[in-house]
């Protein structure tokens, strides 16, 4: 049984993500121990939210969901939670000198949580691409991916600056809808919105596609054809 689990394609990256998550949690616990403050405890919740897209995409692949209705519904839910993965990058806003803990330690804490969250999101996006490959050509999938990453940049803006979160789709859908529509109707009045969205989207696209290229090059290097 253990051997079969280890042979599963997701085992290694999943195991590393779990270890990274535990490492992040340990950093926050140790920080609380030495400072007696819960300043960065919220990062654990943010990282939990970043895991949700990965859990959704993994579920779709592991159980080999074929129903188009189920897939569409799951992808919509996935899109709502996906911005939580890169969102932790913006928690660098909380970095400042504090007397109780060295700033370099806080930098490591935030970067660790941000990297773990980002990797959860990128791995889940790879899952979604694999799922879409059953229905679309590669170029179409790339365009969809680029759109998702820019959409994520918009979601990061909504969360960081307007303080909306994924749950507000149910808790306060009309308020969220009004804020979103207003930015599309009056784009020149919300330059900050589109500045953050575009620049964050570009950054996420560079990061994601660079990781994909590294992954592709690594697969080519260890392929049997090259080894021979």
Secondary structure, DSSP 8 states (H G I E B T S, - for coil): -HHHHHHSTTHHHHHHHHHHHHHHHHHHHHHHHHH---TTTHHHHHHHHHHHHHHHHHHHHHTT---HHHHHHHHHHHHHHHHHHHHGGGGGGG----SSS-HHHHHHHHHHHHHHHHHHHHHHHHHHHHHHTTTS-HHHHHHHHHHHHHHHHHHHHHHHTS---TTHHHHSHHHHHHHHHHHHHTGGG-HHHHHHHHHHHHHHHHHHHHHHHHHHHHHHHTSHHHH-
